[in-house]
Amino acid sequence: MGKLLSSDDYLELITIDFKQQPKKVYLDSSHEAKKAIAKIINKYSDIADYRTYELKKLLCDFLERKGDLAKILAKTYQLYCLGYSFLDDLALNYGLDFSCYLKDLE
């Protein structure tokens, strides 16, 4: 099997500090990880394919009741706001409510 990542990309991923100490530290490391992964995905893959995969997974998880349904519905609203207008019914009728509910819990 061939090498999937360059040495530099691999090193960038494994050096991210994932310590879950205070909430801010965790959020910062999570943000850094997402940035690094997005950069690598852009480099090695077509971003449209990745977005399609993400959306399919989100909708399948919803239909199969896998994971936190409140977060899944809130994510549909976030995607709707980013231009995924075909999610309007799900996002506006349910996702918006859960998005506000989860914000109130923070």
Phi, psi and omega in degrees: 000136182285169179285130183273325183237151173287163179301319180295317180294318178298314180298320179299318180291317185281348180265002177290133181275112183258018179300132182259062179282235176298157185306318183296318179298316180297315181296321178296314181292324177296318179296316179297319179297315180298319178297315181295316181294318178298319179298317181291319178299316179300326183285322188254353187214164174280121184299329179296321177296319180293316179298321177297316177300313180301314181295316178299317180297316179301312182290323176294318177300321178295310182295325181268003179057044178260135175085195182274104184297327178298316179291324178296315179294321177298322179295326177297324178292318178300317179294320177302316180294337178272003176113002178278069189296337179293347177272010188306313183297308180295315184292315185278328180276334183230312185301319180297316179299314181290328178297315178293320179299314181292326176295321179296333180282339183289000000 
